Amino acid sequence: MRFSLFAFATTVLLLAAPASMKPTAANTCAERVSTDPSVKLIRTEDAAIPGSPISQAAVSGDHIYVSGFLPLAPHTGDIVGTDIDSQTRAVLESCKTVIEAAGSHLGKVVKVNLKNITDYGRVNEIYADFFGTHRPARSAVAVADIPLGGGVLIELDMTARV
Ligand SMILES: *[C@@H]1O[C@H](CO)[C@@H](O)[C@H](O)[C@H]1NC(C)=O
């Protein structure tokens, strides 16, 4: 009985391993440790993990500085959708997830930076739904290019209070 339980557990582990260890650009970056205790680097598997040498967010004093998020799915790193609607929702959700992983929430967002204003009206509708009555400061700029190139339509970052 003990042996078969062990065999079962091993089988489950083996079946689970390939998916979770899938080597994608999004999840191969190592855990980052700040060189100074006054800066805390945030990492959560529930938002896309950048392949580049950056953290999802850094906390300094009372503020959480979230990196510019591209519309990439957590775990797989795949580009989310092909339209501005789904990609806008994806970047907003990623920033929210990271802010919550840092122990805060959307009501404490103070500033948002939005890159790509081609579909400004549509992005604003989704954005307004997302924040509800909370209206953080924001800047929005037109951009010539966004990392990862074709298929990625938006980058967005936030700063929030802890
Ligand atoms: C900006 O978004 C529009 C769709 O809203 C897209 O057609 C365009 O390619 C995007 N620009 C960049 C630089 O990705």
The ligand as a MOL file (V3000), in Angstrom:
LIG
                    3D

  0  0  0     0  0            999 V3000
M  V30 BEGIN CTAB
M  V30 COUNTS 14 14 0 0 0
M  V30 BEGIN ATOM
M  V30 1 C -0.7900 50.7100 -31.3290 0
M  V30 2 O -2.0540 50.0850 -31.2830 0
M  V30 3 C -2.6940 49.9330 -32.5430 0
M  V30 4 C -4.0310 49.3100 -32.2680 0
M  V30 5 O -4.6960 50.0170 -31.2590 0
M  V30 6 C -1.8270 49.1110 -33.4580 0
M  V30 7 O -2.4050 49.0440 -34.7240 0
M  V30 8 C -0.4160 49.6870 -33.5390 0
M  V30 9 O 0.4050 48.8100 -34.2590 0
M  V30 10 C 0.1510 49.8750 -32.1540 0
M  V30 11 N 1.4660 50.5030 -32.2150 0
M  V30 12 C 2.5820 49.8640 -31.8340 0
M  V30 13 C 3.8350 50.6640 -31.9500 0
M  V30 14 O 2.5760 48.7390 -31.4110 0
M  V30 END ATOM
M  V30 BEGIN BOND
M  V30 1 1 1 2
M  V30 2 1 1 10
M  V30 3 1 2 3
M  V30 4 1 3 4
M  V30 5 1 3 6
M  V30 6 1 4 5
M  V30 7 1 6 7
M  V30 8 1 6 8
M  V30 9 1 8 9
M  V30 10 1 8 10
M  V30 11 1 10 11
M  V30 12 1 11 12
M  V30 13 1 12 13
M  V30 14 2 12 14
M  V30 END BOND
M  V30 END CTAB
M  END
